[in-house]
């Protein structure tokens, strides 16, 4: 195998056409992943808490709403946001915004159920103990419930964030120049060494996913050691 094609195009693989054009490649993949992870975590936390504290019609409506985003393929939502919203609202939707929005909504829907499960796994007595201390429901949730539920939720968060990293590769369908897109461009231009090019891409994704898992698990262990004191 000849990896000189990687060496000759390493800058393009890492940052795309930047600084002579838009940022792309591996750097754009990182930015898309970070933005989607943060927004999906916020949405998941908000919707998960609402799921846990509501009942009846509101709860069922939210379950159906989240179920919709869990059921549709990511690529379909990307197409809807990118092609349908400009038609409906006569606005231009940037490709990067489309990808972040789509991944965040689907990721947030999955994480909402992880948050809901983490909160519901705790005994009802935790809420009652907080109320007995004179705390308001929000204070009980913030200071008693969520700190205990976080370690339960975290494995699901890590798994979802890893999936988000891999799903950023779907951005190529609307021309967002992330890592998979620029790798395809290089492969089409040189017309040889596709195995070397996409093996390199696979290694980069592997490093991203393993690195995220390592950092997240390290932070979780540090958090657990502090709370145990």
N, C-alpha and C positions, 0 to 999 in steps of 0.2 A: 504494500500500500504506500502511496506517495502523498504525504501531507504538506507538500510545498504549497499547494493551492490554499491551504489554511494560512500559512505564514504570509503569503503574498497578499491576502485579503483580510488579515486579522483586524485591521482598523475598521474596515467596513462591517465585519461581523460584530464588533464591539459597540460602535457608535453610529453606524450607518453613514449617511452623507454629511454629518455634522463635521466641521462648522460651516461648510459650504451649502448645507441644506438642513433639513429637519433632522433632529436626533432620532436614531433608529437602532436596530440591532439589539444586542444583549442589554444595553443601557435602557432602551425603551421598554424592553420586557420587564426589567426590574421596576421601573416607574409605574407601569401598568399594574404590576402585581401588588406593589405597596399601596397604591391608591385604592385598588379594588379591595384589598384585605382590610384596610382601615374603615372604609365606608361600609363594607359588608358586616364588619364586627359591630359597628354602631347601630346599623339597621337590625342586625340579629339581636342585639341586647335590648333595643327598644321594643321590637315586636315580641320577643320572648317574654319580657316582663309583662307586657299587656296580655299575652296568652295566659300567663300564670295567675294574674289577678282579676281576670274577667270571666264571666260565665254567660250562659244563655246565648242570645242572638249575636251580640258583639263578638263573643268568642268564636262562634260558628262562622261568621262572616270572615273573620281574620284567618281562620283555618283554611277556608276556601280560597281566599286571596293568596296566602302563602303556598297553598297546594298548587295553584296555577303556575307560579314561577318554578316550583320544584318539578313540575311535570313536563314543561316545554324544554326542548334542546337549546343549549346556549346559542348555537349558530342561528337558530330561528329568531330568537330575541334580538340578536345583533342585526339581522336583516330588517326586522320590524322597526327598530329604533332608527336605523340608518336610512331606510327607504320610505317608511310610512310616515314618520313624524314630519319630515319636510313637506310632504303632500298635505297633511292635515293642518299644519300650523304655518306653512309657508316660511319656514326658517331653515337655515343651513346647519346641519349637525356634523361637527367634526368627527373624524373616525376614532380618534383617541377617546373622546367623550363617549361615543357609542359603546366602545369596548368596556370602559370603566363602568358605565351605567348598567350595562347588561350583566357583567360579572358580579357587580355589587348587589343587584336585585336578586339574582339567583343564589349567590352565596349568602346573602342576608336571610333569604327564606329558609335555607338549610340550617343556618346558625340559630335562627329563632327557635327552632324545635330543640336544638341542643341546649339553649338557655332555659327553655321551658322545662325540659326533662331534668336539668340540673337543679332548678328551683323546686320542682315537685318531688324530687328525691329526698328532700330534707323533711324531717318530722314536722307535723303541724304545731307541735309544742314550741318550736323555735319562734314562730310568729306570736304565740300566746305569751311566751316569756318576755319578748320585746314589748308587747302591749302592757304587760304587768309592770314593766319598768317605767311606763309613762311615755314610751316612744310612739311617734306617729307611724303609720304604715310605711311611708317612704323611708323613714329613718331605720325601721326594722329591716327593710329590704337592703338598704345601703350598708349598714354596719353589722348586720348579723347574717342575713341570708346570702347575699352575693359573695362575701368573702369565703363562706363555706362551700358555695356551689361552684366557684371558679375552678378549683382543681378537677371537679367532675366534668365541667364543660370543656376544659382545655384540649384534651385529645381530639374532640370533634372539631374544635377551631383549627388545630394544626392540620388535620386531614383536609379540611375545606380549603385552607390557605394553600396547601400543596396542590390541590386540584385547580385552584385559581391560577397558579403559576403555569400549569400545563395548558389551561384553557386560553391563556393569552395568545397561544399559537393560532387560534381561530380568527384572530384579527386580520390575518392575511386575506380573508375573503372580501374585505372592503378596502384593501390596499394600505393598511397601517404597516409601516416598515419595521415590524418587530423582528426578532431573531429568525424565526422560521421563514418570514418573507424575504429577508435579505439573503438567507441561505439558498432559497429557491432561485433568486436572481443570479447569484454567483454560479450555481449549478447550471442554469440555462445559458449563461454567458460563456463559461469555459467548455461546456458540453462533455466534460470528462470528470472523473473522480467523484461521482455522486455519493458513493459509499463513505469516502473520507469526509466529505462535507457534512453529511447528515449524522455521521458518527460523532463528529465534533459538536454538532448541535445537541445531540442526545447527552453528551458529557456535560455540556453547559447546564442543561435543564436538571440533570442529576445533581450537579454541584449546588444549584439554587435550592432544590427541594431538600437535600440532605442538610445544607446549611441552615435553612429555615427551621427544620425539625430540631436540629442541635441547639440553636439559639433559643427557640421557644421552650424546649424541655429544660434547658439550663435555667431560664428565668422562672419557670414553674417550680423547679426544685428549690431555688433561692427563696421564692415566695413561701413555699411550704415550710422551709426551715425557719423563716422569720415568724410565721403564724404559730409555729409549734412552740416558740419560746414563751 
